[in-house]
Amino acid sequence: MKKNFLTLILFVTFISQAQEKKSGGKIFEKHPAIDLVDQFNAAFVAGDEAKLRSMVTDDFKFWTMNSMEPKPRTIDNMVSMSKTLSKNVINLAIKNRGQAYSDAIEFKGANRVDVYTYKFLSGVVKNTGLILQIPRNSIFRVTKDGKKIMNVGISDSQLKWEKVINANGTKKNGEIYIDHPHIAKARLLYAHILTGDLEAIRALYADNARISDVMNSEFDSFISPDKEIANLKEFLKKYEILNITESGYPDLLDYAGANTKTIISWWDFTVKNKKSGKIKKHSQHSQIVVNADGLIVREMYYYNEAQLPK
């Protein structure tokens, strides 16, 4: 019994020791290595070749970690990227992402300091107007004295950089039609609005359709077809629609890879306020998305409610 008790004591002692916390290094919110990395990013944004080269070791390398096959590149490649972006991106910046900040870690036994950064690269591409807002996480390895950067691994969205490149060229994303059977859905919708045939309007929608009155409702909100019909019923109690005419002609967009069709159209309304008798015109833009069965599954329309007659 005594032997078993001693064995239990030794086992508990072993487990307790195994669960003790052991420090593998120190983490710093402020550190000379962080200052060096901030200066390096500032030089990168400015396209300052001399400063970039002065802050790295002779054997400096960097990796784009999110690429399919990350390969080491040199300070020459980094300088080239810096010059290209500084010349072609308006208001180029690399800043902390939200409330995030950089950490410097001195690992026990390591002859270096690692700096972890959590940034956004932002700006506007000068030739294309493309807005950049790219999360950019990096790990910089800095010499122990905090004076030189030895290497860096950068993780950011390669898809977004691909978009930056592609925006300079031409790429099809589908086809556009001036005549198509589904264009009738847009014309029938507005014909039924003109005649006030709410039942016929409802029949054009799928039961799960989402409808947005973009300019007169909360951002990114939508209603159901039944709610839309109820709103139209109330609208027609107050107003009489005297006329609706096409402005130009509808276009059908057949997006590559989509199993729906999008019809965009423009309409001129002539509306009478039943109480005041006042008549006024306004314009409306419509986008409807039609499924393979020819039913509307998404609608967004744009008009200024303030333009209705008082």
Secondary structure, DSSP 8 states (H G I E B T S, - for coil): -HHHHHHHHHHHHHHHHHTS----EEEESS-HHHHHHHHHHHHHHHT-HHHHHHTEEEEEEEEETTSSS---B-HHHHHHHHHHHHHHEEEEEEEE-TT---EEEEETT-SEEEEEEEEEEEEEETTT--EEEEEEEEEEEEETTSS-EEEEEEEE-HHHHHHHHHTTS----EEEESS-TTHHHHHHHHHHHHHT-HHHHHTTEEEEEEEEEGGGS-TT--B-HHHHHHHHHHHHHHEEEEEEEESS--EEEEETT-SSEEEEEEEEEEEEETTT--EEEEEEEEEEEE-TTS-EEEEEEE--GGGS--
